[in-house]
Amino acid sequence: MLPPVLLNIGGRRYATTADTLTQRDPGSLLASMIAGGAHGLPTTEEGEVFVDRDGKLFRHVLNWLRDGAIPALADADYQQLRLEAEYYRLPGLIDCINERIGDDKIEISSVAELTRKDVIKCIQADKVRFRGVNLSGLDLSKLDLSEVDFSSGCIEETNFSLANLHKAKFVDVEASRSSFHYANLRECEFVGANLQESTLDKANLLSANLQGACLVKCSFIETDLHSAHLQNANLTDANLTGANLEGANLKGAKLARTNLQGANLQRAYLREVDLRETQLTGARLGGANLLGAIR
């Protein structure tokens, strides 16, 4: 029998199991804590993982993880519990709370056919969700779509040119042949996204996360990818002429026939990357980590 998991939430002690913390929502902070050794959270002398959150409300979080139910609470308490659910990354619990308090969040069906006008109406409302939605072919240029979650959706051949997409989420989206020309994509998440043949020329992707993304034949001409996360991304045949990749992490990236002419790769992480077919004419590599790179 596995030992219990000991938690100290804001001074209140809890004992549970790894199964309870992981089975209902494997993508939660609590599940990640189990999988990744508490993710740097402090541990008390008694061996308890300490989390600086509301210890009293955590019992409702834990009971939801156990049986999927939450008790009747005052609206103010539900609002506080929702904050805890957001911190622990528990979308299922958030949905349960919203149902209880009649939240006006707009839920968009994954099969809904939307127009640009529909999207504008939705983003003007509070807490709209576009996860899993098909927005393919729409003209969403110049819109403020900051922090919108498009994860697992289909946005093929969609026009996001000049849009504000700061901190938007595109995890696992199908976005081939889309346009992000001049878009603000700062701190966006594109983990596992398929952006094949998309245009991102002169976009701002500062500190964006594109780990594992398919970027085959994408155009990043003069794009700002400063400090971007491109680990294991597939950049085969991509065009990054004049792009700013200073401090970017390209560990494990596929760079076959990638055009990096004139690109800024200063202090970039290129360790053990195969550069034999990569075009690097005029690229700046000062301070880049090229240990073990194949050239």
Stockholm file with secondary structure:
# STOCKHOLM 1.0

chainA/1-295         MLPPVLLNIGGRRYATTADTLTQRDPGSLLASMIAGGAHGLPTTEEGEVFVDRDGKLFRHVLNWLRDGAIPALADADYQQLRLEAEYYRLPGLIDCINERIGDDKIEISSVAELTRKDVIKCIQADKVRFRGVNLSGLDLSKLDLSEVDFSSGCIEETNFSLANLHKAKFVDVEASRSSFHYANLRECEFVGANLQESTLDKANLLSANLQGACLVKCSFIETDLHSAHLQNANLTDANLTGANLEGANLKGAKLARTNLQGANLQRAYLREVDLRETQLTGARLGGANLLGAIR
#=GR chainA/1-295 SS CCCCEEEEETTEEEEECHHHHHSSCTTSHHHHHHHTGGGGCCBCTTSCEEECSCTTTHHHHHHHHHHSCCCCCCHHHHHHHHHHHHHTTCHHHHHHHHHHHTCCCCBCCTTCCCCHHHHHHHHTSTTCBCTTCBCTTCBCTTCBCTTCBCTTCBCTTCBCTTCBCTTCBCTTCBCTTCBCTTCBCTTCBCTTCBCTTCBCTTCBCTTCBCTTCBCTTCBCTTCBCTTCBCTTCBCTTCBCTTCBCTTCBCTTCBCTTCBCTTCBCTTCBCTTCBCTTCBCTTCBCTTCBCTTCBC
#=GC SS_cons         CCCCEEEEETTEEEEECHHHHHSSCTTSHHHHHHHTGGGGCCBCTTSCEEECSCTTTHHHHHHHHHHSCCCCCCHHHHHHHHHHHHHTTCHHHHHHHHHHHTCCCCBCCTTCCCCHHHHHHHHTSTTCBCTTCBCTTCBCTTCBCTTCBCTTCBCTTCBCTTCBCTTCBCTTCBCTTCBCTTCBCTTCBCTTCBCTTCBCTTCBCTTCBCTTCBCTTCBCTTCBCTTCBCTTCBCTTCBCTTCBCTTCBCTTCBCTTCBCTTCBCTTCBCTTCBCTTCBCTTCBCTTCBCTTCBC
//
